[in-house]
Amino acid sequence: MSNSPIGIFDSGVGGTSIWREIHKLLPHENTIYLADSKYAPYGPKGKERITELSIKNTELLLKKGCKLIVVACNTATTNAIRHLREHYDVPFIGIEPAIKPAALQTKSNAIGILATKGTLSSELFHKTSDLYGNGVTIVEQVGEGLVPLIENGEIDTPEMEKLLKLYLAPMIAADIDYLVLGCSHYPYLIPKLKTLLPQHVTIIDSGAAVARHTQAILTQHELCAPTSNVGDCIFYSNRKPEILSEILHGDFTVEALDF
């Protein structure tokens, strides 16, 4: 079982930001990545549809023999991971916005959250926000339109810059000193964000923490691959696989698959 792959899925190419951290920490593990780009973005779709899509992806990864599944999508985590854990007998790793470290470390008592509508409106997000946000101003912003631009490879474009300036303006006005990225697509915007934010603002994403948690769960369940292995990384996309290939700098083969 230990040589079975780790399965990772997202609503598109963005979850590769999570995959990179997992692969960096656990290069001996085999991985299978599903880019569900045909149905991106998940954010506006509603809990029932997001759960249906998460089930579809989970069942494909299980058919391919995955020993653990990383839900590399904030929206799918906050809306569907409880259902997945209740119905499938493998460990699931989810991701959610890193509100806790931002709220505990802020000096200005103001933090920004850039996320999808599906994440910001979820019960899990509000529970976390209420738990750690006491006394802290949390400026929430739905990143409408950002995921489709990233999915089309349009990261460094005037349209992207225009949207980011619009979304960051209220955060800068509130004097945030931490920006939490609440979507796995958004780490690909960090270079652009750094040019638009004041220098003292720290950007936080969940990738490294998810990788460490994945390692811990594999160890707990005795599912670790031998460290002598060289991990095999397989990528599938159901829309424009060339975009995923470009995100990966052409280092890996991306297979087109209808799922």
Backbone as CSV, one residue per row, in Angstrom:
resi,resn,N_x,N_y,N_z,CA_x,CA_y,CA_z,C_x,C_y,C_z
1,MET,0.827,-1.206,0.000,0.000,0.000,0.000,0.863,1.259,0.000
2,SER,2.067,1.185,0.606,2.881,2.387,0.755,3.340,2.965,-0.577
3,ASN,3.408,2.119,-1.620,3.818,2.625,-2.939,2.650,3.177,-3.746
4,SER,1.446,3.084,-3.205,0.286,3.664,-3.883,0.423,5.182,-3.903
5,PRO,-0.197,5.832,-4.900,-0.019,7.280,-5.029,-0.863,8.096,-4.060
6,ILE,-0.413,9.307,-3.838,-1.219,10.342,-3.205,-2.069,10.969,-4.300
7,GLY,-3.368,11.071,-4.079,-4.248,11.727,-5.039,-4.494,13.175,-4.646
8,ILE,-4.488,14.051,-5.622,-4.703,15.478,-5.379,-5.678,15.988,-6.426
9,PHE,-6.714,16.729,-5.990,-7.595,17.329,-6.996,-7.915,18.772,-6.655
10,ASP,-8.191,19.529,-7.709,-8.594,20.928,-7.579,-9.536,21.249,-8.728
11,SER,-10.164,22.414,-8.628,-11.066,22.870,-9.689,-10.291,23.299,-10.930
12,GLY,-9.012,23.065,-10.965,-8.203,23.428,-12.131,-6.728,23.338,-11.838
13,VAL,-5.966,24.277,-12.380,-4.510,24.214,-12.286,-3.979,24.728,-10.950
14,GLY,-4.810,25.469,-10.197,-4.321,26.152,-9.001,-3.774,25.238,-7.935
15,GLY,-4.359,24.049,-7.793,-3.910,23.121,-6.766,-2.497,22.627,-6.960
16,THR,-1.925,22.913,-8.123,-0.504,22.560,-8.314,0.379,23.347,-7.345
17,SER,-0.122,24.470,-6.822,0.645,25.185,-5.794,0.765,24.328,-4.534
18,ILE,-0.270,23.532,-4.258,-0.234,22.585,-3.141,0.630,21.379,-3.513
19,TRP,0.424,20.863,-4.735,1.219,19.716,-5.188,2.714,20.017,-5.113
20,ARG,3.138,21.203,-5.495,4.569,21.564,-5.465,5.148,21.406,-4.067
21,GLU,4.387,21.881,-3.068,4.886,21.794,-1.689,4.953,20.346,-1.219
22,ILE,3.958,19.544,-1.604,3.971,18.124,-1.242,5.142,17.420,-1.912
23,HIS,5.330,17.688,-3.189,6.419,17.038,-3.938,7.789,17.468,-3.422
24,LYS,7.896,18.717,-3.000,9.171,19.219,-2.462,9.512,18.531,-1.141
25,LEU,8.509,18.358,-0.289,8.727,17.729,1.014,8.823,16.214,0.918
26,LEU,8.060,15.621,-0.021,7.958,14.158,-0.131,8.274,13.703,-1.558
27,PRO,9.498,13.932,-2.038,9.816,13.620,-3.439,9.782,12.129,-3.758
28,HIS,9.765,11.303,-2.723,9.734,9.845,-2.924,8.313,9.308,-3.091
29,GLU,7.313,10.165,-2.907,5.925,9.719,-3.026,5.414,9.864,-4.462
30,ASN,4.702,8.842,-4.930,4.000,8.931,-6.212,2.766,9.818,-6.043
31,THR,2.468,10.621,-7.053,1.302,11.498,-6.975,0.495,11.446,-8.267
32,ILE,-0.825,11.604,-8.120,-1.717,11.771,-9.269,-2.503,13.057,-9.043
33,TYR,-2.448,13.953,-10.018,-3.112,15.257,-9.890,-4.232,15.363,-10.917
34,LEU,-5.428,15.752,-10.446,-6.573,15.987,-11.330,-6.864,17.479,-11.395
35,ALA,-6.800,18.048,-12.587,-7.223,19.433,-12.809,-8.623,19.401,-13.416
36,ASP,-9.610,19.713,-12.586,-11.009,19.656,-13.019,-11.409,20.991,-13.671
37,SER,-10.590,21.414,-14.632,-10.725,22.754,-15.212,-12.030,22.950,-15.982
38,LYS,-12.603,21.864,-16.461,-13.857,21.966,-17.215,-14.964,22.568,-16.359
39,TYR,-14.862,22.390,-15.048,-15.915,22.867,-14.147,-15.466,24.047,-13.275
40,ALA,-14.316,24.628,-13.591,-13.826,25.783,-12.829,-14.592,27.040,-13.234
41,PRO,-14.771,27.965,-12.280,-14.429,27.847,-10.855,-15.549,27.180,-10.064
42,TYR,-15.168,26.539,-8.950,-16.163,25.919,-8.074,-16.919,26.953,-7.247
43,GLY,-16.266,28.065,-6.926,-16.769,29.043,-5.963,-18.242,29.389,-6.052
44,PRO,-18.779,29.723,-7.239,-20.186,30.149,-7.323,-21.200,29.012,-7.403
45,LYS,-20.750,27.752,-7.381,-21.636,26.652,-7.769,-22.599,26.173,-6.682
46,GLY,-22.354,26.489,-5.443,-23.248,26.020,-4.381,-22.792,24.688,-3.810
47,LYS,-23.130,24.457,-2.544,-22.624,23.310,-1.790,-22.940,21.964,-2.452
48,GLU,-24.175,21.788,-2.931,-24.565,20.493,-3.499,-23.747,20.152,-4.739
49,ARG,-23.594,21.114,-5.649,-22.835,20.858,-6.878,-21.348,20.674,-6.589
50,ILE,-20.823,21.455,-5.661,-19.411,21.321,-5.286,-19.157,19.937,-4.704
51,THR,-20.096,19.444,-3.917,-19.964,18.097,-3.340,-20.011,17.039,-4.441
52,GLU,-20.918,17.196,-5.412,-20.998,16.254,-6.534,-19.671,16.187,-7.296
53,LEU,-19.097,17.335,-7.564,-17.828,17.376,-8.300,-16.704,16.750,-7.476
54,SER,-16.717,16.986,-6.175,-15.693,16.413,-5.298,-15.815,14.892,-5.234
55,ILE,-17.043,14.379,-5.233,-17.272,12.932,-5.261,-16.727,12.339,-6.565
56,LYS,-17.032,13.001,-7.671,-16.556,12.541,-8.984,-15.031,12.411,-9.004
57,ASN,-14.362,13.431,-8.509,-12.895,13.432,-8.511,-12.345,12.376,-7.550
58,THR,-12.966,12.272,-6.389,-12.522,11.290,-5.404,-12.630,9.875,-5.950
59,GLU,-13.744,9.565,-6.591,-13.945,8.201,-7.078,-12.972,7.853,-8.205
60,LEU,-12.612,8.828,-9.025,-11.606,8.579,-10.061,-10.242,8.302,-9.423
61,LEU,-9.878,9.079,-8.423,-8.590,8.864,-7.756,-8.550,7.522,-7.028
62,LEU,-9.673,7.133,-6.450,-9.719,5.830,-5.776,-9.599,4.693,-6.784
63,LYS,-10.208,4.845,-7.960,-10.064,3.836,-9.019,-8.614,3.691,-9.450
64,LYS,-7.862,4.762,-9.323,-6.441,4.733,-9.690,-5.552,4.331,-8.516
65,GLY,-6.200,3.889,-7.418,-5.461,3.262,-6.324,-4.847,4.202,-5.311
66,CYS,-5.358,5.416,-5.195,-4.744,6.379,-4.279,-4.961,5.994,-2.817
67,LYS,-3.932,6.191,-2.013,-3.957,5.811,-0.599,-4.392,6.953,0.307
68,LEU,-4.356,8.158,-0.193,-4.712,9.370,0.549,-5.115,10.411,-0.484
69,ILE,-6.071,11.258,-0.142,-6.523,12.272,-1.107,-6.415,13.656,-0.490
70,VAL,-5.743,14.538,-1.229,-5.629,15.941,-0.834,-6.644,16.740,-1.636
71,VAL,-7.573,17.378,-0.922,-8.554,18.251,-1.565,-7.886,19.628,-1.680
72,ALA,-7.194,19.843,-2.804,-6.339,21.024,-2.959,-7.135,22.222,-3.459
73,CYS,-8.293,22.407,-2.864,-9.220,23.462,-3.259,-9.925,23.940,-2.001
74,ASN,-9.781,25.217,-1.689,-10.418,25.756,-0.487,-11.936,25.573,-0.525
75,THR,-12.540,25.860,-1.683,-13.997,25.782,-1.809,-14.497,24.357,-1.617
76,ALA,-13.805,23.385,-2.215,-14.206,21.987,-2.056,-13.993,21.519,-0.621
77,THR,-12.911,21.962,0.009,-12.661,21.598,1.408,-13.781,22.096,2.304
78,THR,-14.090,23.383,2.198,-15.053,23.975,3.121,-16.476,23.474,2.876
79,ASN,-16.769,23.017,1.667,-18.128,22.582,1.345,-18.326,21.069,1.324
80,ALA,-17.269,20.310,1.063,-17.487,18.885,0.769,-16.652,17.901,1.586
81,ILE,-15.629,18.361,2.292,-14.707,17.372,2.873,-15.364,16.548,3.975
82,ARG,-16.311,17.125,4.684,-17.000,16.338,5.718,-17.737,15.155,5.085
83,HIS,-18.427,15.420,3.962,-19.129,14.344,3.248,-18.137,13.278,2.781
84,LEU,-17.014,13.695,2.221,-16.025,12.742,1.707,-15.486,11.863,2.831
85,ARG,-15.184,12.476,3.950,-14.640,11.698,5.077,-15.653,10.699,5.624
86,GLU,-16.925,11.061,5.537,-17.970,10.167,6.052,-18.252,8.993,5.114
87,HIS,-17.927,9.142,3.819,-18.347,8.136,2.840,-17.210,7.328,2.209
88,TYR,-15.954,7.698,2.449,-14.839,6.977,1.818,-13.787,6.640,2.869
89,ASP,-13.218,5.446,2.716,-12.338,4.900,3.744,-10.862,5.152,3.419
90,VAL,-10.528,6.377,3.116,-9.121,6.785,2.984,-8.969,8.124,3.723
91,PRO,-7.760,8.450,4.145,-7.575,9.766,4.775,-7.733,10.890,3.747
92,PHE,-8.338,11.987,4.180,-8.469,13.188,3.351,-7.755,14.354,4.031
93,ILE,-7.018,15.108,3.239,-6.374,16.333,3.701,-7.074,17.500,3.010
94,GLY,-7.512,18.475,3.776,-8.158,19.646,3.199,-7.326,20.895,3.376
95,ILE,-7.752,21.970,2.747,-7.080,23.248,2.940,-8.128,24.311,3.244
96,GLU,-7.758,25.236,4.085,-8.623,26.363,4.392,-7.746,27.590,4.606
97,PRO,-8.319,28.773,4.474,-7.512,29.990,4.612,-6.796,30.054,5.962
98,ALA,-5.531,30.485,5.928,-4.685,30.503,7.130,-4.981,31.739,7.974
99,ILE,-6.224,31.819,8.446,-6.633,32.972,9.256,-5.895,32.982,10.596
100,LYS,-5.716,31.798,11.186,-5.134,31.720,12.530,-3.762,32.397,12.621
101,PRO,-2.773,32.014,11.800,-1.460,32.669,11.944,-1.506,34.164,11.651
102,ALA,-2.345,34.566,10.695,-2.445,35.993,10.370,-3.038,36.766,11.543
103,ALA,-4.116,36.227,12.129,-4.793,36.916,13.229,-3.920,36.971,14.485
104,LEU,-3.112,35.942,14.702,-2.258,35.905,15.890,-1.023,36.795,15.744
105,GLN,-0.588,37.040,14.499,0.666,37.773,14.290,0.477,39.229,13.875
106,THR,-0.728,39.621,13.497,-0.931,40.982,13.015,-0.561,42.021,14.067
107,LYS,0.101,43.082,13.628,0.438,44.210,14.503,-0.537,45.368,14.287
108,SER,-1.117,45.426,13.104,-2.049,46.518,12.796,-3.492,46.169,13.170
109,ASN,-3.678,44.903,13.609,-5.023,44.384,13.929,-5.969,44.447,12.739
110,ALA,-5.397,44.290,11.559,-6.211,44.228,10.338,-5.557,43.251,9.369
111,ILE,-6.338,42.289,8.886,-5.834,41.325,7.908,-6.808,41.243,6.739
112,GLY,-6.301,40.867,5.586,-7.136,40.701,4.409,-7.267,39.239,4.042
113,ILE,-8.429,38.857,3.542,-8.664,37.497,3.039,-9.150,37.610,1.602
114,LEU,-8.382,37.073,0.667,-8.787,37.024,-0.732,-9.161,35.578,-1.032
115,ALA,-10.435,35.340,-1.347,-10.915,33.965,-1.505,-12.089,33.930,-2.461
116,THR,-12.583,32.718,-2.726,-13.757,32.573,-3.582,-15.022,32.765,-2.760
117,LYS,-16.106,33.016,-3.454,-17.401,33.171,-2.795,-17.752,31.908,-2.011
118,GLY,-17.474,30.747,-2.603,-17.808,29.479,-1.958,-17.084,29.281,-0.637
119,THR,-15.853,29.772,-0.552,-15.089,29.660,0.690,-15.569,30.663,1.725
120,LEU,-15.716,31.916,1.314,-16.081,32.970,2.264,-17.485,32.793,2.839
121,SER,-18.363,32.117,2.099,-19.739,31.934,2.574,-19.931,30.614,3.311
122,SER,-18.860,29.826,3.468,-18.996,28.498,4.057,-19.038,28.551,5.581
123,GLU,-19.642,27.522,6.154,-19.753,27.403,7.610,-18.376,27.266,8.253
124,LEU,-17.489,26.483,7.628,-16.155,26.249,8.186,-15.355,27.545,8.239
125,PHE,-15.456,28.366,7.186,-14.729,29.638,7.181,-15.208,30.529,8.321
126,HIS,-16.519,30.612,8.498,-17.058,31.494,9.535,-16.698,31.009,10.933
127,LYS,-16.651,29.696,11.126,-16.242,29.156,12.428,-14.792,29.541,12.724
128,THR,-13.919,29.387,11.744,-12.505,29.723,11.931,-12.328,31.209,12.156
129,SER,-13.045,31.995,11.369,-12.967,33.453,11.477,-13.438,33.920,12.851
130,ASP,-14.524,33.352,13.337,-15.052,33.729,14.651,-14.107,33.308,15.777
131,LEU,-13.443,32.169,15.585,-12.573,31.620,16.625,-11.305,32.454,16.807
132,TYR,-10.724,32.893,15.693,-9.420,33.557,15.770,-9.463,35.057,15.448
133,GLY,-10.616,35.547,14.986,-10.673,36.930,14.520,-11.143,37.938,15.547
134,ASN,-11.262,37.517,16.800,-11.750,38.423,17.842,-10.791,39.609,18.021
135,GLY,-11.307,40.812,17.858,-10.479,42.003,18.023,-9.663,42.367,16.805
136,VAL,-9.808,41.596,15.738,-9.058,41.846,14.500,-10.039,42.218,13.385
137,THR,-9.734,43.270,12.664,-10.538,43.615,11.490,-10.163,42.683,10.345
138,ILE,-11.137,41.940,9.840,-10.896,41.022,8.722,-11.597,41.588,7.486
139,VAL,-10.799,41.987,6.513,-11.347,42.535,5.270,-11.474,41.382,4.279
140,GLU,-12.708,40.931,4.056,-12.955,39.806,3.145,-13.192,40.325,1.725
141,GLN,-12.618,39.628,0.742,-12.813,40.014,-0.648,-12.962,38.783,-1.524
142,VAL,-14.086,38.697,-2.219,-14.272,37.642,-3.214,-13.424,37.979,-4.447
143,GLY,-12.589,37.053,-4.860,-11.717,37.284,-6.019,-12.411,36.918,-7.319
144,GLU,-13.570,37.493,-7.546,-14.349,37.149,-8.738,-13.545,37.425,-10.009
145,GLY,-13.497,36.435,-10.891,-12.812,36.596,-12.167,-11.353,36.190,-12.167
146,LEU,-10.751,35.987,-10.997,-9.326,35.660,-10.945,-9.035,34.240,-11.418
147,VAL,-9.857,33.282,-10.949,-9.612,31.879,-11.328,-9.725,31.661,-12.838
148,PRO,-10.778,32.182,-13.522,-10.830,31.993,-14.974,-9.606,32.567,-15.705
149,LEU,-9.092,33.703,-15.247,-7.898,34.271,-15.883,-6.692,33.356,-15.691
150,ILE,-6.524,32.840,-14.468,-5.408,31.921,-14.203,-5.572,30.650,-15.026
151,GLU,-6.808,30.130,-15.103,-7.073,28.914,-15.872,-6.758,29.092,-17.359
152,ASN,-6.846,30.323,-17.835,-6.542,30.600,-19.246,-5.110,31.063,-19.455
153,GLY,-4.290,31.006,-18.396,-2.892,31.405,-18.507,-2.690,32.912,-18.599
154,GLU,-3.703,33.685,-18.175,-3.635,35.143,-18.296,-3.303,35.780,-16.942
155,ILE,-2.136,35.438,-16.422,-1.743,35.931,-15.101,-1.152,37.332,-15.189
156,ASP,-0.265,37.532,-16.117,0.420,38.832,-16.238,-0.234,39.654,-17.347
157,THR,-1.477,40.080,-17.089,-2.239,40.821,-18.095,-2.830,42.084,-17.463
158,PRO,-3.151,43.085,-18.274,-3.786,44.297,-17.741,-5.098,44.008,-17.018
159,GLU,-5.871,43.023,-17.517,-7.142,42.697,-16.871,-6.920,42.154,-15.461
160,MET,-5.909,41.288,-15.308,-5.592,40.759,-13.983,-5.165,41.887,-13.042
161,GLU,-4.317,42.772,-13.511,-3.844,43.869,-12.668,-4.999,44.783,-12.243
162,LYS,-5.913,45.022,-13.165,-7.066,45.871,-12.865,-7.918,45.258,-11.751
163,LEU,-8.189,43.956,-11.840,-8.987,43.282,-10.816,-8.272,43.295,-9.464
164,LEU,-6.984,42.997,-9.472,-6.249,42.945,-8.212,-6.198,44.312,-7.533
165,LYS,-5.996,45.355,-8.302,-5.995,46.702,-7.725,-7.343,47.015,-7.080
166,LEU,-8.422,46.614,-7.745,-9.768,46.830,-7.224,-9.978,46.078,-5.913
167,TYR,-9.535,44.815,-5.868,-9.773,43.984,-4.696,-8.865,44.344,-3.524
168,LEU,-7.666,44.838,-3.808,-6.725,45.168,-2.738,-6.976,46.536,-2.126
169,ALA,-7.670,47.420,-2.864,-7.850,48.803,-2.409,-8.449,48.898,-1.003
170,PRO,-9.573,48.202,-0.708,-10.124,48.305,0.652,-9.215,47.704,1.722
171,MET,-8.410,46.732,1.355,-7.477,46.135,2.309,-6.359,47.116,2.654
172,ILE,-5.826,47.765,1.623,-4.770,48.756,1.849,-5.316,49.924,2.659
173,ALA,-6.538,50.312,2.366,-7.181,51.407,3.113,-7.366,51.044,4.585
174,ALA,-7.568,49.765,4.882,-7.749,49.307,6.264,-6.417,49.062,6.973
175,ASP,-5.303,49.266,6.265,-3.954,49.092,6.818,-3.676,47.650,7.239
176,ILE,-4.026,46.702,6.366,-3.695,45.305,6.670,-2.178,45.123,6.678
177,ASP,-1.720,44.164,7.495,-0.304,43.790,7.425,-0.130,42.312,7.059
178,TYR,-1.249,41.599,6.916,-1.221,40.222,6.416,-2.318,40.050,5.374
179,LEU,-1.976,39.386,4.277,-2.963,39.005,3.269,-2.996,37.490,3.204
180,VAL,-4.152,36.916,3.503,-4.328,35.465,3.465,-4.935,35.080,2.122
181,LEU,-4.284,34.165,1.427,-4.797,33.687,0.137,-5.679,32.472,0.389
182,GLY,-6.978,32.623,0.091,-7.944,31.578,0.387,-8.381,30.793,-0.833
183,CYS,-7.495,30.623,-1.782,-7.767,29.812,-2.976,-6.430,29.292,-3.469
184,SER,-6.366,28.009,-3.797,-5.077,27.421,-4.181,-4.563,27.952,-5.518
185,HIS,-5.426,28.621,-6.296,-4.949,29.269,-7.519,-4.110,30.513,-7.219
186,TYR,-4.409,31.176,-6.108,-3.878,32.522,-5.888,-2.375,32.613,-5.633
187,PRO,-1.688,31.558,-5.129,-0.239,31.686,-5.001,0.471,32.034,-6.312
188,TYR,-0.142,31.693,-7.442,0.469,32.074,-8.724,0.394,33.581,-8.969
189,LEU,-0.356,34.291,-8.122,-0.459,35.743,-8.235,0.504,36.470,-7.293
190,ILE,1.246,35.733,-6.473,2.101,36.376,-5.466,3.081,37.389,-6.069
191,PRO,3.781,37.075,-7.168,4.681,38.099,-7.730,3.948,39.393,-8.083
192,LYS,2.754,39.268,-8.659,1.965,40.447,-9.014,1.467,41.164,-7.756
193,LEU,1.007,40.399,-6.767,0.509,40.981,-5.523,1.589,41.789,-4.810
194,LYS,2.812,41.293,-4.841,3.910,41.990,-4.162,4.196,43.356,-4.782
195,THR,3.905,43.496,-6.067,4.119,44.800,-6.715,2.995,45.781,-6.388
196,LEU,1.848,45.282,-5.932,0.677,46.122,-5.698,0.445,46.439,-4.215
197,LEU,1.026,45.642,-3.330,0.832,45.818,-1.891,1.981,46.607,-1.276
198,PRO,1.724,47.311,-0.167,2.827,47.925,0.585,3.841,46.855,1.010
199,GLN,5.103,47.235,1.121,6.171,46.266,1.378,6.008,45.525,2.701
200,HIS,5.340,46.150,3.679,5.245,45.519,5.000,4.172,44.438,5.074
201,VAL,3.384,44.265,4.023,2.314,43.263,4.048,2.892,41.870,3.761
202,THR,2.615,40.938,4.662,3.046,39.545,4.511,1.925,38.745,3.858
203,ILE,2.275,37.971,2.835,1.296,37.131,2.135,1.415,35.704,2.662
204,ILE,0.269,35.128,3.034,0.252,33.763,3.584,-0.595,32.857,2.702
205,ASP,-0.025,31.702,2.324,-0.843,30.659,1.702,-0.635,29.365,2.486
206,SER,-1.409,28.349,2.165,-1.474,27.153,3.010,-0.592,26.006,2.538
207,GLY,0.137,26.170,1.437,0.810,25.047,0.795,1.760,24.264,1.678
208,ALA,2.698,24.956,2.330,3.702,24.260,3.142,3.055,23.541,4.323
209,ALA,2.049,24.172,4.935,1.363,23.548,6.068,0.613,22.295,5.630
210,VAL,0.005,22.344,4.445,-0.703,21.169,3.918,0.276,20.022,3.673
211,ALA,1.442,20.348,3.141,2.458,19.312,2.893,2.900,18.655,4.197
212,ARG,3.131,19.456,5.222,3.552,18.895,6.521,2.452,18.023,7.120
213,HIS,1.211,18.458,6.967,0.082,17.674,7.490,-0.056,16.356,6.722
214,THR,0.158,16.410,5.412,0.123,15.196,4.596,1.171,14.202,5.074
215,GLN,2.378,14.687,5.317,3.446,13.822,5.823,3.056,13.194,7.168
216,ALA,2.469,14.001,8.038,2.084,13.501,9.362,1.011,12.419,9.266
217,ILE,0.031,12.615,8.395,-1.055,11.637,8.259,-0.542,10.344,7.621
218,LEU,0.334,10.460,6.626,0.935,9.263,6.038,1.692,8.463,7.093
219,THR,2.451,9.153,7.931,3.215,8.497,8.990,2.277,7.840,9.998
220,GLN,1.238,8.562,10.384,0.264,8.055,11.373,-0.398,6.773,10.887
221,HIS,-0.715,6.711,9.590,-1.410,5.542,9.021,-0.442,4.511,8.427
222,GLU,0.850,4.724,8.634,1.890,3.819,8.114,1.757,3.617,6.612
223,LEU,1.606,4.746,5.893,1.413,4.708,4.438,2.575,5.324,3.671
224,CYS,3.655,5.648,4.355,4.776,6.329,3.688,5.466,5.406,2.681
225,ALA,5.802,5.948,1.534,6.604,5.218,0.552,8.055,5.187,1.025
226,PRO,8.830,4.193,0.600,10.250,4.156,0.950,10.956,5.418,0.460
227,THR,11.808,5.985,1.291,12.492,7.223,0.920,13.502,7.012,-0.209
228,SER,13.779,5.756,-0.548,14.673,5.456,-1.668,13.965,5.603,-3.015
229,ASN,12.642,5.695,-2.984,11.864,5.838,-4.222,12.125,7.178,-4.903
230,VAL,11.926,7.199,-6.197,11.819,8.454,-6.937,10.357,8.567,-7.356
231,GLY,9.667,9.544,-6.817,8.233,9.650,-7.023,7.847,9.858,-8.482
232,ASP,6.816,9.139,-8.914,6.263,9.296,-10.263,5.079,10.256,-10.180
233,CYS,5.092,11.313,-10.986,4.058,12.353,-10.914,3.220,12.338,-12.186
234,ILE,1.923,12.071,-12.035,1.000,11.977,-13.165,-0.011,13.113,-13.074
235,PHE,-0.263,13.763,-14.200,-1.194,14.898,-14.230,-2.263,14.655,-15.295
236,TYR,-3.521,14.920,-14.903,-4.636,14.828,-15.836,-5.396,16.151,-15.838
237,SER,-5.847,16.560,-17.016,-6.682,17.755,-17.134,-7.835,17.459,-18.079
238,ASN,-9.031,17.964,-17.748,-10.184,17.748,-18.629,-10.516,18.982,-19.470
239,ARG,-9.604,19.966,-19.487,-9.772,21.142,-20.345,-8.421,21.828,-20.525
240,LYS,-8.053,22.063,-21.773,-6.805,22.780,-22.093,-5.600,22.266,-21.295
241,PRO,-5.201,21.016,-21.520,-4.053,20.473,-20.776,-2.768,21.268,-21.009
242,GLU,-2.719,22.022,-22.123,-1.511,22.807,-22.387,-1.312,23.913,-21.354
243,ILE,-2.406,24.399,-20.756,-2.285,25.424,-19.711,-1.629,24.823,-18.475
244,LEU,-2.072,23.618,-18.084,-1.463,22.940,-16.941,0.004,22.643,-17.219
245,SER,0.308,22.214,-18.441,1.695,21.952,-18.820,2.556,23.207,-18.697
246,GLU,1.984,24.334,-19.090,2.702,25.613,-18.994,2.945,26.004,-17.536
247,ILE,1.946,25.798,-16.687,2.086,26.074,-15.251,3.217,25.239,-14.653
248,LEU,3.382,24.024,-15.172,4.423,23.105,-14.693,5.736,23.294,-15.438
249,HIS,5.813,24.352,-16.242,7.029,24.700,-17.013,7.462,23.579,-17.955
250,GLY,6.505,22.735,-18.365,6.829,21.659,-19.297,7.653,20.544,-18.700
251,ASP,7.781,20.511,-17.361,8.620,19.511,-16.709,7.962,18.139,-16.613
252,PHE,6.636,18.110,-16.775,5.894,16.861,-16.622,4.893,16.715,-17.758
253,THR,4.591,15.475,-18.108,3.573,15.209,-19.128,2.183,15.379,-18.527
254,VAL,1.334,16.093,-19.231,-0.053,16.274,-18.813,-0.944,15.540,-19.796
255,GLU,-1.744,14.618,-19.299,-2.641,13.833,-20.146,-4.038,14.444,-20.167
256,ALA,-4.636,14.534,-21.349,-6.024,14.961,-21.449,-6.921,13.783,-21.080
257,LEU,-7.875,14.021,-20.197,-8.789,12.974,-19.741,-10.142,13.589,-19.477
258,ASP,-11.181,12.964,-20.006,-12.533,13.474,-19.776,-13.087,12.853,-18.494
259,PHE,-13.288,13.679,-17.490,-13.847,13.158,-16.227,-14.766,14.192,-15.601
